Amino acid sequence: MSNGKVILEGKSINKIFGHGASSVHAVNNVDFKFHEGEIISIVGESGSGKTTLAKMILGLIPATSGDLYFNDTKRDIKSFKNRKNYWENVQAVFQDPFSSFNEFYKVETLLTNCLDLRNEKQSKQERMDKMREACFFVNLDFDEIRNKHPFELSGGQMQRVMIARIFLIHPKVLIADEPTSMIDACSRANILEMLMKLRDENQMTIVFITHDLGLAYYVSDTVYIMERGEIVEKGDAESVIATPSHRYTKQLINDVPKLHEPWDLT
């Protein structure tokens, strides 16, 4: 997939929090190219800068310096109209689904807002049918949850609602920040399968933000390894995970517990 058209590109992206001696260089001179239909994993420990990078890609926080390009055009999201157009094409599934929704809105309102983002002329029945289809796609009964608030649903149900949102919006790029963190192991494969199906249907680019090397290895075309704000290694998943060259990548792999070996907990 990495031979396709470049849909999202970052050039010398930096993010510095604070000033002077107390400043933190959270993302340090990062370059990347994400291609249409490509599955990317950005892997690193907590504090490596991967979530900060994701928030800059989404336009939730500004970069201190550097440029981001979408479809070969330098991104400009200063105006409401430009932000809306950008978020129609670049969406996210977050680790904590409850913080992503207005707690006062019912599920039907949350999904209706997604349809509004696309500015399509539809009858009320057509909109209801689309919401039912989206919920069915993620194994939820729309009529059962439509009048419920987020706090009335489980974490797994809320993450499914988040993926139903993506089904309705059909973005070009999806940033998936630990998208299966609140779902039991039995359901995890189903959620990943849903995301892969969306990728196949829409040529959607998926960027996983994760510390899970197994996920990175099995689903990704390209893997970026982040340490202390820097990309220290990148390449195809087989090369990076199976035959790593950087010290930090080797450390991450060695730190994964193996059932057939004694665990070093010291």
Residue pairs with C-beta under 8 A, 6 or more apart in sequence:
1 35
1 36
1 37
1 38
1 39
1 221
2 35
2 38
2 221
2 222
2 236
3 35
4 35
4 36
4 37
4 38
4 203
5 35
5 36
6 33
6 34
6 35
6 36
6 72
7 34
7 35
7 36
7 70
7 71
7 172
7 173
7 205
8 32
8 33
8 34
8 57
8 68
8 69
8 70
8 90
8 173
8 205
9 32
9 33
9 34
9 68
9 69
10 30
10 31
10 32
10 57
10 66
10 67
10 68
10 69
11 31
11 66
11 67
11 68
11 69
12 29
12 30
12 31
12 65
12 66
12 67
13 27
13 29
13 30
13 31
13 32
13 53
13 56
13 63
13 65
13 66
13 67
13 68
14 25
14 27
14 28
14 29
14 30
14 63
14 64
14 65
14 66
15 25
15 26
15 27
15 49
15 52
15 53
15 56
15 61
15 63
15 64
15 229
16 23
16 24
16 25
16 26
16 64
17 23
17 24
17 26
18 24
25 229
26 49
26 52
26 229
27 49
27 52
27 53
27 56
27 63
27 229
28 49
28 228
28 229
28 230
29 66
29 230
30 49
30 53
30 66
30 229
30 230
30 231
31 231
32 224
32 231
32 234
34 40
34 173
34 205
34 207
35 205
36 172
36 203
36 205
37 199
37 203
37 204
37 205
38 205
38 206
38 221
38 222
39 196
39 199
39 205
39 206
39 208
39 219
39 220
39 221
39 222
40 205
40 206
40 207
40 208
40 220
40 221
40 222
40 223
40 224
41 207
41 208
41 210
41 215
41 216
41 219
41 220
41 222
41 223
41 224
41 237
42 50
42 53
42 54
42 207
42 208
42 209
42 210
42 224
42 226
43 50
43 210
43 211
43 212
43 213
43 216
43 223
43 224
43 225
43 226
43 252
44 50
44 211
44 225
44 226
44 227
44 252
45 211
45 227
45 252
46 211
47 228
48 226
48 227
48 228
48 229
49 226
49 228
49 229
49 230
50 209
50 226
51 177
51 209
52 61
52 229
53 226
54 92
54 175
54 177
54 207
54 209
55 61
56 62
56 63
56 68
57 68
57 90
57 175
57 207
58 87
58 90
58 92
58 175
59 75
59 77
59 83
59 86
59 87
59 90
67 74
67 75
68 74
68 75
69 75
70 86
70 89
70 90
75 86
76 82
77 83
77 86
84 117
87 117
88 117
88 118
88 169
88 171
89 171
89 172
89 173
90 171
90 172
90 173
90 175
91 165
91 166
91 169
91 171
91 173
91 174
91 175
92 100
92 174
92 175
92 176
92 177
93 159
93 162
93 163
93 166
93 174
93 175
93 176
93 177
93 179
94 100
94 162
94 177
95 177
95 178
95 179
95 181
95 182
96 181
96 182
97 150
97 155
97 158
97 159
97 161
97 162
97 182
98 150
98 151
98 155
98 158
100 162
101 110
101 150
101 158
101 161
102 110
103 149
103 150
103 151
104 149
105 113
105 149
105 150
106 146
106 147
106 148
106 149
107 142
107 145
107 146
107 147
107 148
107 149
107 150
107 153
107 161
108 131
108 146
108 147
110 150
110 161
110 165
111 131
111 134
111 135
111 161
111 164
111 165
111 168
112 127
112 131
114 165
114 168
114 169
115 122
115 127
115 130
115 131
115 168
117 169
118 168
118 169
118 170
122 130
130 168
131 142
131 146
131 164
131 168
132 142
132 143
133 167
134 142
134 164
134 165
134 167
134 168
135 141
135 142
135 145
135 161
135 164
136 142
137 163
137 164
137 167
137 194
138 160
138 161
138 163
138 164
138 167
138 191
138 194
139 160
139 190
140 157
140 160
140 161
140 164
145 153
145 157
145 161
150 158
150 161
153 161
155 182
155 183
156 182
156 183
156 184
156 187
158 182
159 179
159 180
159 181
159 182
159 183
159 191
160 191
162 179
163 179
163 191
163 194
163 195
163 198
166 174
166 198
167 198
170 202
170 204
171 204
172 202
172 204
172 205
173 204
173 205
173 206
173 207
174 195
174 198
174 204
174 205
174 206
174 207
175 207
175 209
176 195
176 206
176 207
176 208
176 209
177 209
178 209
178 210
178 211
178 212
179 191
179 192
179 195
179 208
180 187
180 188
180 191
180 192
183 191
192 215
192 219
195 206
196 219
198 204
199 205
199 206
208 215
208 216
208 219
208 220
210 216
213 241
213 252
213 253
213 256
214 256
216 223
216 237
216 240
216 241
217 223
217 237
217 238
217 241
217 242
218 237
220 237
221 236
221 237
222 234
222 235
222 236
222 237
223 233
223 234
223 235
223 236
223 237
223 240
223 241
224 231
224 233
224 234
225 231
225 232
225 233
225 234
225 240
225 244
225 246
225 248
225 249
225 252
226 232
227 248
232 246
232 248
232 249
233 240
233 244
233 245
233 246
233 248
233 249
234 240
240 249
241 249
241 253
244 250
244 253
257 263
